[in-house]
Amino acid sequence: MADSLGPNWESHFDSFERIPFAAASLGQVHSATLTASASPTGQPAQVAVKIQFPDIAKSISSDLGYLKALLGAGRVLPRGLFLDKTLQVMQAELADECDYRREADCARFFASEGVGIGGDERFRVPWVWEGSTERVLVMERMEGVCVGGGV
């Protein structure tokens, strides 16, 4: 948190739950309350704070290198599968997944009126805190409804 939000990161929050309430694909999600002065609403706001595991991007790159060596040496791939191109695409997709700024931009796009769904009253898109970074994403915490079967 200090690496991404600065040494005084806690000053942005009235409260911050150190035990995560959810898992993210590349990190974990904590419940917190953004201070009124930090909140875009001007009021204290309940937020979800998605924190990326340290050095996960480096780990993914390394793991893909091992995968390439293993699959190439084992000759387990079917003919016609281009390993280098497949791994290149995987690397690009995982790099996008590691960039929480990109995720924030996508949320803002979908929240916008005209191009996103922001003008459609059937949907709500959580706001994204401007202080979010590449490895820490702070968003409005919203209650949802189950739209499918199961839990």
N, C-alpha and C positions, 0 to 999 in steps of 0.2 A: 504494500500500500504506500509506504514512504517513497519507494522508487518511482511510483506512478503519480501519486498525488502530492508528494512533498512531505517533509518531516513533520509538518503540523496537520496532516491529513485529518486527524480526529476533530479538528476545529470546524470542519464542514458538517459535522453530525451532532445532533443532540444525544443520540444513542446509536450503538452499533453492536449487533449480536455477533459475538466471536464464533459461535457454533453455527455452521451453515444450515439452512433449512432445505436446500436443494442442491443437486449436482448439476453441473453444466458439462458439456462435452469436453471442454479443456480446462475446467476449473470448478469452482463452487460458488454458490449464491448465498449471500447473507442478507438478513433483514436489518434495516437501519432507518433512522429518522433524520432527514436532511434539515439543517437549521433554517429558520425563516429567512435569514440573510443570504443563504446559499440557494434556497429553493426558487424556482422560476415563478411560483405562485405567490411568493412573499409571505407564506405561512409555513410552519414546519410541515414536512411532507414525508409520508411513509414511502420508502424506496426499497428496491431490490438492488443489491450491489454484487455484480458478477465479477469475480476475481480470477484471472487466469493463473494457472499453476506456473511457478517460476521456471523459466527456460524450456517451456513446453515446445516452442517453435524449433529450438535447436535439437531437442529430443526427436521430434517428428522427422526432421531432415536426416538425422543420423539413422533412425529406424528405417527410413526408406532406402538408404544406402545399404543397410544390412539385408533388407528384403531383396534388393536387386542382386546382390552377391549370392544370396541363397537360391533364388529362383533361377538365376543364370547358371550357377554351378550344378544345380539339381536337374536341369533340363526337364522341368515339370510343366513348362508352358506349352500350350497347343501351338501348332504351326500357324503363322500369320498374326500372332499376337505380338505387337511391337512393344517390348518391355520398356524401352527408353521413353517412348511417347506416352505410354500408360502412366509411368511413374512421374513424368513431367506434368501431366494433367493432375495427378493426385497431389503433387507438391503444390501446384497453383491453388487447387481447391482448399487444401489444408492451410495454406498461407492466408487465404481469405477468411477462413474460420478463426485464425489466430488474431485477426485485426478487428478489435472491438470498435474502432473508429468507423470502420466500414459498416459494421452492424448498426451503429448509431445513425449513420447517414441513411441507411435503408429504412430504419424506423421513422426518421424524420420525413423521408419521401412518402411513406405510406400514410403518415399523419397529415400530410399537406392536402389542401383542398384543390380540386381541379385535376391533379395528376394522380394523387393517392386516393385513399378512402376517407380522408378527413372530413369531407362534407357529407358523408353518409351516416345518418343518425343511428343506423343499426350497428355500427362498429365504433370501437374506441381503440386508439393506439396510444400506449403510454408515452409520456414525454420523456426525453432523454436529458439528463443534466449536462450542461455545457462543460463542466469540469471533467467529464469522462475522458479516458485516455485509450491508447491502443490495448492496454492490458487490464483496465478497470472500467466497467460499464455500469453507470448508475442510472436507473430508470424508475419512473413512477411505479409503485407497487399497486396492482389492481387485482380485484377479485374477478374470477372468471366463472364461466358455466361450462359444464361438460356437454359437448355437441355430438358425441359418439357413444357407443356402448362401452361398458367397462367402468373403470374407476374415474 
